[in-house]
Amino acid sequence: MSATVLSDSMAMTNPESQPTTIEIGGQSEVEFAKCDCCGLTEECTPAYIARIRERYQGRWICGLCAEAVKDEIVRSERLISTEEALNRHMNFCKKFRSSTPPSNPTEHLISAMRQLLRRSLDSPRALRSTPSSPLRKESEVRPPSLARSESCFPSLAGEEEKAIVQD
């Protein structure tokens, strides 16, 4: 197995993300490329890496970050370019990597879950909607069509007692 760094003509703007070419048994060529956003390293073919670089202004980004960039475009209130979405995502990744982890991760998770629960309980129940159902107005909320009157077990238990007493 031989590992060689590609020529300078294929070098990217970020020297850390230069791919390393590896030939396996002389059959296929695989390159390891490091994502310019999150730092994840992936094995890819040179053709795939070239397509990604073409799409993202010479930067190589992993599949997860590519999806995050697409999501950034969709979530934006105004129409933004792919380059602007990529810059936003790269800034987010940079901030995330530079932040320190919480001193007590368990306590941090419990606090976050508590906030989510409080938010969901504070919102009016009639106005909540599941993603698959349309938002209902308070006037449209109706009681369930089948209401339970009472259990049938007490009457069955009473009949069993009568049958036991008669025997």
DRENMILUM-171724 format. One record per residue (C-alpha): x, y, z. Coordinates in nm, 4 decimals. Each point is the difference from the previous one (the first is absolute). Layout:
<gunus>
X_Y_Z
...
</gunus>
This chain:
<gunus>
0.0000_0.0000_0.0000
0.1464_0.3377_-0.0949
-0.1085_0.3434_0.1172
0.0859_0.3134_-0.1948
-0.1091_0.3601_0.0261
-0.1528_0.1421_-0.3172
0.1843_0.2582_-0.2061
-0.0125_0.3743_0.0779
-0.2327_0.0582_-0.2947
-0.2767_-0.1740_0.1930
0.0779_0.1704_0.3325
-0.2873_0.1763_0.1695
-0.0156_0.3334_0.1741
0.0234_-0.1819_0.3345
0.3207_-0.2094_0.0190
-0.1427_-0.2192_0.2793
-0.2683_-0.1323_-0.2302
0.2369_-0.1195_-0.2721
-0.1064_-0.3516_-0.0911
0.2336_-0.2969_0.0319
-0.0165_-0.2507_-0.2861
0.0173_-0.3699_0.0786
0.0066_-0.2808_-0.2539
-0.1313_-0.3312_0.1245
0.1461_-0.2918_-0.1918
0.0442_0.2197_-0.3085
-0.3743_-0.0248_-0.0715
-0.1703_0.3105_0.1356
0.1097_0.3405_0.1129
-0.1403_0.1360_0.3258
0.0723_0.3347_0.1563
-0.0435_0.1079_0.3583
-0.1339_0.3546_0.0097
-0.0553_0.2078_0.3122
-0.3149_0.2133_0.0229
0.0702_0.3739_0.0104
-0.2979_0.0498_0.2353
0.0016_-0.2720_0.2639
0.3321_-0.1738_-0.0554
-0.1484_-0.3419_-0.0745
0.2131_-0.2142_-0.2324
-0.1672_-0.2084_-0.2715
0.1224_-0.2451_-0.2625
-0.1043_0.1157_-0.3469
0.0904_-0.0386_-0.3641
0.1844_0.2879_-0.1680
-0.2988_0.0625_-0.2303
-0.2368_0.0382_0.2975
0.2376_0.2368_0.1782
0.0294_0.2109_-0.3162
-0.3819_0.0244_-0.0296
-0.0352_0.1096_0.3631
0.2749_0.2604_-0.0353
-0.1635_0.1338_-0.3138
-0.3336_0.0310_0.1809
0.1425_0.1675_0.3120
0.2474_0.2594_-0.1356
0.3119_-0.2197_0.0225
-0.0736_-0.1185_0.3532
-0.0495_-0.3656_0.0799
-0.2813_-0.0698_0.2445
-0.1346_-0.3316_0.1264
-0.3503_-0.1302_-0.0717
-0.1334_0.1050_0.3414
0.1148_0.3579_-0.0454
-0.1355_0.0035_-0.3569
-0.3438_-0.0873_0.1414
0.0387_0.2696_0.2672
0.0809_0.2571_-0.2715
-0.3126_-0.1030_-0.1946
-0.2036_0.0326_0.3204
0.1495_0.3450_0.0625
-0.1224_0.1119_-0.3445
-0.3513_-0.1337_0.0650
-0.0265_0.1492_0.3518
0.1164_0.3445_-0.1047
-0.2714_0.2670_-0.0051
0.1428_0.1481_-0.3178
0.1584_-0.1637_-0.3032
0.3704_-0.0618_0.0659
0.2742_-0.1446_-0.2167
0.1696_-0.3327_0.0633
0.3182_0.1892_0.0858
-0.1778_0.2064_0.2677
-0.1631_-0.3108_0.1453
0.3383_-0.1740_0.0028
0.1589_0.2971_0.1804
-0.2802_-0.0024_0.2600
0.0480_-0.3715_0.0602
0.3789_0.0340_0.0208
-0.0398_0.2769_0.2601
-0.2378_-0.2215_0.1980
0.2510_-0.2883_-0.0080
0.2819_0.2331_0.1033
-0.2017_0.1299_0.2985
-0.0997_-0.3529_0.0983
0.3594_-0.1279_-0.0055
0.1255_0.2984_0.2000
-0.2670_-0.0314_0.2700
0.0881_-0.1908_0.3139
-0.2065_-0.2990_0.1056
-0.2266_0.0456_0.3032
0.1584_-0.0747_0.3358
-0.2710_-0.2556_0.0799
-0.1444_-0.1441_-0.3255
-0.2735_-0.1972_0.1772
-0.1270_0.3057_0.1817
0.0163_0.2014_-0.3246
-0.2105_-0.2630_-0.1817
-0.2582_-0.0083_0.2804
-0.0239_0.3797_-0.0068
-0.0494_0.0018_-0.3791
-0.2724_-0.2664_0.0225
-0.1716_0.1974_0.2774
-0.0053_0.3098_-0.2235
-0.1504_-0.1987_-0.2885
-0.2675_-0.1473_0.2244
-0.0910_0.3399_0.1451
-0.0283_0.1521_-0.3471
-0.2267_-0.2796_-0.1170
-0.2188_0.0248_0.3114
-0.0229_0.3793_-0.0213
-0.1381_-0.0042_-0.3542
-0.3805_-0.0298_-0.0186
-0.1063_-0.3575_-0.0653
-0.2664_0.0930_-0.2582
0.2524_0.1890_-0.2097
0.2617_-0.2758_-0.0012
0.0135_-0.2063_-0.3125
0.1862_-0.3082_-0.1100
0.1971_0.0336_-0.3245
-0.2433_-0.2268_-0.1873
-0.3176_0.1768_0.1098
-0.1176_0.3527_-0.0787
-0.0094_0.2627_0.2725
-0.3404_0.0027_0.1692
-0.1805_0.3017_0.1318
-0.1465_-0.0124_0.3491
-0.3550_0.0047_-0.1430
0.0753_-0.3136_-0.2052
0.1167_-0.2068_0.2973
-0.2629_-0.2594_0.0799
-0.0235_-0.2706_0.2647
0.0845_-0.3564_-0.0959
-0.2859_-0.1744_-0.1798
0.0135_-0.3136_0.2163
-0.0173_0.0739_0.3694
0.0433_-0.2745_0.2583
-0.2946_-0.0215_0.2397
0.1259_-0.2487_0.2575
0.1876_-0.3251_0.0284
-0.1715_-0.3322_-0.0644
0.2170_-0.1834_0.2525
-0.2015_0.0848_0.3150
-0.3142_-0.1490_-0.1520
0.1880_-0.3154_-0.1044
0.1538_-0.0343_0.3443
-0.3450_0.0302_0.1577
-0.1351_-0.2774_-0.2246
0.2905_-0.2290_0.0936
-0.0713_0.0547_0.3700
-0.3656_-0.0906_-0.0536
0.0992_-0.3137_-0.1881
0.2404_-0.1033_0.2788
-0.2605_0.0627_0.2710
-0.2624_-0.2038_-0.1877
0.2339_-0.2985_-0.0346
</gunus>
